[in-house]
Amino acid sequence: MTNPEKPKIIAVMPAYNAATTLERTLADIPAGSVDQIILVDDCSRDNTVELAESLGLTVIRHQNNTGYGGNQKTCYTKALEMGADIVVMIHPDYQYDSRVIPVAAELIRLGNVDVILGSRIRTRAEALQGGMPGWKYIANRCLTITENIALGQNLGDFHSGFRAYRREVLETVPWRNNSDDFVFDTQFLAQAVAFGFRLGDVPVPVRYFAEASSINFRRSTRYGLLTLWVMMQFWLNRLGLYRARIFQRDGVH
């Protein structure tokens, strides 16, 4: 980190059809808590790009839809190019509370952790009252328990879309080798553990509503199976039985 007393904090937003929620997400970001906001649009069919530009954001527009993971790759590449010391990823769909950005950034600045996730599941009642579907809650709990055991962690929600990273994490983890789909997030956390970084979390309220992005049951099932495969790859790689590409910094098998 170039200046531990006053790190450069950049928020990145992987966006797809976020025109109806972008302003609300931005309005909740505490004044002065970030130095710059980058929005990467993945071929939205609404006016997300025009709105983001009118609000003064740094906007990158994909010419082809790259997927959720592919969008994040562009986000992090640009944030590093712009000299970020801490990168906060928050969805512009207002599902996550952007008021916690300075809290997450401060925990990283203090050196307590290297990666922060927003945990949507402080209690079962709170998660369900916030609109999280019952089947999604059960799937989240089962996967998170499995991932905590497999990776030796104690996180409340492995599948949160609110994340903050120390620059060194993004410079070390071979995230460019990851999937362009939703499992990118799972791969990244497994990589962070494999490379010795410390993970932590902060509670964030759950907001499920019509405009908030969410994947359907079929895609969630595929995502869950891929998550289990990542955990298997993590251990096969650790035991030296299989050199998984996502854990190799040089990108070879």
C-alpha positions in Angstrom: 0.0 0.0 0.0 1.6 3.2 -1.1 0.2 5.4 1.7 -1.1 3.4 4.7 -2.3 6.6 6.4 -4.4 7.7 3.4 -4.8 4.9 1.0 -6.5 5.5 -2.4 -9.9 3.8 -2.3 -11.6 3.0 -5.6 -15.1 1.5 -5.7 -15.9 -0.7 -8.7 -19.4 -1.6 -10.0 -20.0 -4.5 -12.3 -23.2 -3.3 -14.0 -25.9 -4.8 -16.1 -29.3 -3.0 -16.5 -28.7 -1.0 -13.3 -30.4 2.3 -14.4 -33.2 2.0 -11.9 -31.0 1.4 -8.8 -27.7 3.1 -9.5 -28.5 6.5 -8.0 -29.8 4.9 -4.8 -26.6 2.9 -4.5 -24.5 6.0 -5.0 -26.5 8.1 -2.7 -25.7 5.8 0.3 -21.9 5.9 -0.2 -20.6 8.2 2.6 -19.1 11.4 1.3 -15.4 11.3 1.0 -15.2 7.5 1.6 -14.0 6.7 -1.9 -11.6 8.6 -4.2 -13.1 7.3 -7.5 -15.9 5.1 -8.8 -15.6 2.9 -11.8 -18.6 1.4 -13.5 -18.2 -1.4 -16.0 -21.2 -1.9 -18.2 -21.7 -5.4 -19.6 -24.0 -4.5 -22.6 -27.0 -3.2 -20.6 -30.2 -2.8 -22.5 -31.2 0.3 -20.5 -29.6 3.7 -20.1 -27.1 2.6 -17.4 -24.1 4.0 -19.3 -25.7 7.4 -20.0 -26.8 7.7 -16.4 -23.5 6.7 -14.9 -21.7 9.2 -17.2 -24.1 12.0 -16.2 -23.3 11.2 -12.5 -19.6 11.7 -13.1 -18.5 8.0 -12.8 -15.6 6.6 -14.7 -17.4 4.3 -17.2 -16.1 1.4 -19.3 -18.5 -0.1 -21.8 -18.0 -3.7 -23.0 -18.7 -4.3 -26.6 -19.7 -7.8 -25.9 -21.4 -9.3 -22.8 -18.5 -11.0 -20.9 -20.5 -12.3 -17.9 -20.2 -11.5 -14.2 -16.7 -12.7 -13.8 -15.5 -11.1 -17.0 -17.0 -7.8 -15.9 -15.0 -8.0 -12.6 -11.8 -8.7 -14.5 -12.2 -5.4 -16.3 -13.1 -3.6 -13.0 -10.0 -4.8 -11.2 -7.7 -4.2 -14.1 -8.8 -0.6 -14.4 -8.7 0.0 -10.6 -5.1 -1.2 -10.5 -4.2 0.9 -13.4 -5.6 3.9 -11.6 -3.4 3.3 -8.5 -6.0 1.9 -6.1 -4.6 0.8 -2.7 -8.0 -0.6 -1.6 -10.6 -1.8 -4.1 -14.3 -2.1 -3.0 -16.6 -4.1 -5.3 -20.3 -3.3 -4.8 -23.2 -4.1 -7.1 -25.1 -1.1 -8.4 -28.4 -2.9 -7.9 -28.9 -1.6 -4.4 -29.0 -5.1 -2.9 -26.0 -4.3 -0.7 -25.7 -1.4 1.8 -22.9 0.9 0.4 -22.8 2.8 3.8 -20.4 0.1 5.1 -17.7 0.9 2.5 -15.7 3.0 4.9 -15.9 0.3 7.6 -14.6 -2.3 5.2 -11.8 -0.1 3.9 -10.7 0.9 7.4 -10.4 -2.7 8.5 -8.1 -3.3 5.5 -6.1 -0.1 6.1 -5.5 -1.0 9.8 -4.0 -4.3 8.6 -6.6 -6.5 10.3 -7.5 -8.4 7.1 -6.7 -8.4 3.4 -10.2 -9.3 2.1 -13.5 -8.2 3.5 -16.9 -9.6 2.5 -20.4 -8.2 3.4 -22.3 -10.9 5.3 -26.1 -10.8 4.5 -26.9 -13.5 7.0 -26.5 -12.2 10.5 -29.5 -14.2 11.6 -31.9 -16.5 9.7 -34.9 -14.3 10.5 -33.2 -11.2 9.3 -32.2 -12.8 6.0 -35.7 -14.2 5.3 -37.4 -11.0 6.3 -35.1 -9.1 4.0 -36.6 -11.1 1.1 -34.0 -13.8 0.6 -35.9 -16.8 -0.9 -36.0 -19.8 1.4 -34.3 -22.2 -1.1 -31.5 -19.6 -1.6 -31.0 -19.3 2.1 -30.7 -23.1 2.6 -28.3 -23.4 -0.4 -26.2 -20.5 1.0 -25.9 -22.0 4.4 -25.0 -25.4 3.1 -22.3 -24.1 0.7 -20.9 -21.6 3.2 -20.5 -24.3 5.9 -18.8 -26.5 3.3 -16.5 -23.7 2.2 -15.6 -22.7 5.7 -14.6 -26.3 6.5 -12.7 -26.8 3.2 -10.8 -23.5 3.4 -10.4 -23.3 7.2 -12.3 -20.0 7.5 -15.2 -18.7 9.6 -17.1 -16.4 7.3 -20.9 -15.8 7.5 -21.6 -15.5 3.8 -19.2 -16.8 1.1 -21.5 -15.6 -1.7 -21.8 -11.9 -1.1 -21.5 -9.4 -3.8 -20.0 -6.8 -1.5 -16.2 -7.3 -1.3 -13.1 -5.2 -0.5 -9.5 -6.1 -1.3 -6.1 -4.8 -0.4 -4.1 -4.0 -3.6 -1.6 -6.8 -2.9 -4.4 -9.4 -3.1 -5.3 -8.3 -6.6 -1.6 -8.2 -7.6 -1.0 -11.7 -6.3 -4.1 -13.8 -6.9 -4.2 -15.2 -10.5 -7.9 -14.1 -10.9 -7.4 -13.6 -14.7 -7.4 -17.4 -14.9 -10.9 -17.6 -13.4 -14.2 -18.2 -15.0 -16.1 -15.3 -16.6 -19.3 -16.6 -14.9 -20.6 -16.3 -11.3 -18.2 -18.9 -9.9 -15.4 -16.3 -10.3 -16.2 -15.1 -6.8 -15.7 -18.6 -5.3 -12.5 -19.1 -7.2 -11.2 -15.8 -6.0 -11.8 -16.6 -2.3 -10.2 -20.0 -2.6 -7.2 -18.4 -4.3 -6.9 -15.8 -1.6 -6.7 -18.5 1.0 -4.3 -20.6 -1.0 -1.9 -17.5 -1.3 -2.1 -16.9 2.5 -4.3 -13.8 2.6 -6.6 -13.2 5.6 -10.4 -13.0 5.1 -13.0 -11.3 7.2 -16.5 -10.0 7.0 -18.9 -7.2 8.1 -22.7 -7.5 8.4 -24.8 -5.9 5.6 -28.6 -5.8 5.4 -30.4 -8.0 3.0 -32.3 -6.3 0.2 -34.2 -8.5 -2.2 -36.7 -6.8 -4.5 -37.7 -6.8 -8.2 -34.9 -4.6 -9.5 -32.1 -6.4 -7.5 -30.1 -8.8 -9.6 -30.4 -12.5 -8.8 -29.8 -15.7 -10.6 -32.5 -18.3 -11.1 -32.8 -21.8 -9.6 -31.2 -23.5 -12.6 -28.2 -21.2 -12.7 -27.9 -21.4 -8.9 -27.7 -25.2 -9.1 -24.9 -25.0 -11.6 -23.2 -22.4 -9.5 -23.4 -24.6 -6.4 -21.9 -27.6 -8.2 -19.1 -25.5 -9.6 -18.5 -24.2 -6.1 -18.0 -27.7 -4.8 -15.6 -28.4 -7.7 -13.5 -25.4 -6.7 -13.3 -26.7 -3.1 -12.1 -30.1 -4.5 -9.6 -28.3 -6.7 -8.3 -26.4 -3.7 -7.5 -29.6 -1.8 -6.2 -31.5 -4.8 -3.8 -28.6 -5.5 -2.8 -28.4 -1.8 -2.0 -32.1 -1.7 0.0 -31.9 -4.9 -2.4 -34.3 -6.7 -3.6 -31.8 -9.3 -2.1 -28.5 -10.4 -5.3 -26.5 -10.9 -4.8 -23.6 -13.3 -6.6 -21.2 -11.1 -4.0 -21.6 -8.4 -1.0 -21.2 -10.7 0.4 -17.7 -10.9 2.0 -18.5 -14.3 -1.3 -19.8 -15.6 0.0 -23.3 -16.5 -1.5 -26.6 -15.5 
